[in-house]
Amino acid sequence: MAKPSLSIITVVIAADPPPRLDKALSRDVPEEASLSRSRLVKLIGAGAVSRGGEKLTDPKAKVSEGDEITIEIPIAEETHMKPEDIALDVVYEDDDLIVVNKPVGMVVHPAPGTPSGTLVNALLAHCGDTLSGVGGSKRPGIVHRIDKDTSGLLVVAKSDKAHHGLAEQFEKHSVERHYLAVVYGAPDAADPRVRGTKGVSFETGNIMRITTQLARHKHDRQKQAVLFSGGRHAVTRARIVETFGTPTVASLVECWLETGRTHQIRVHMAHAGHGLIGDPTYGGRRKLALKAVGEAGTEAAKHFPRQALHAATLGFKHPVTGEVLRFSAPLPDDMQQLVASLRGETSVTVSR
């Protein structure tokens, strides 16, 4: 006998309902359904919400006390992916979520060309069947991603309630995400070229703010392109942590996201003229001046094998307990060694 593909719940609108369907449902839906308002809006748009047999597809539709609203919730398919015994650097874990420090080279979830060896495969082995099914059969528990060749912190949902709560925070851009990157040059307010770049401005404290639209590149669908009309709104901030060379030819910068778009930091920093060292897509391989950082620094930058980007800080409100959580992860070995070489240090001590 085939398993049902939908879970159906009925919500009776209580007294003095909010004027909008999505707000009324968010107030009156049973807590155990773990449906956030953003999730309800998506279900409404998908035609999964009805009243008296009539589909309600407008979140702003009016409702009245006593209305019986039916919600059809797709049941997540069982995944056919196999658990794989891959070591994970677990930073935090409880019954609802897990925070991991993803290594360079690991893909977050299966995709064409990478059917195994992913973070999801590792999580299936580590967590068993406790990952949230909201992400679908290929993305259980996944609420956000970082690129294969970017290292750092990711939070994964183990319960559906956590998944909805985390997804809502990401949609509202309330999650704290700070990255460390090694870039060509230094984004300094004193540089007239940077100040004259469209979409770039500076805030107090020499903080560079990049505001553009982002969309898929017209000729290369694997890339993102900066636009000023159309596309999706994107805002990145960056500040200098340390500069390298005399004169400065590279810098360690802290970047943080107001929005979270594909390749956002990489394409925004390149737009500002400070592409990431090692970035094969946007960085543009530049040769650092030998006199500025010496042979070791020049060679380290020239041969760095991936974009020098690390998701160093992750902060959010626990979607179940309400506790504010904040985690940090040190630079991985390769970026520590790159920084040391650019400093001109002859020996490298990897911090942990």
Secondary structure, 3 states (H helix, E strand, C coil): CCCCCEEEEEEECCCCCCCCHHHHHHHHCCHHHCCCHHHHHHHHHCCCEEECCEECCCCCCCCCCCCEEEEEEECCCCCCCCCCCCCCCEEEECCCEEEEEECCCCCCCCECCECCCCHHHHHHHHHCCCCCCCCCCCCCCECCCCCCCCEEEEEEECCHHHHHHHHHHHHCCCCEEEEEEEEECCCCCCCHHHHCCCCEEEECCCEEEEEEEEEECCCCCCCEEEECCCCEEEEEEEEEEEEECCCCCEEEEEEEECCCCCCHHHHHHHHCCCCECCCCCCCCCCCCCHHHHHHHHHHHHHCCCCCCEEEEEEEEECCCCCCEEEEECCCCHHHHHHHHHHHCCCCCCCCC
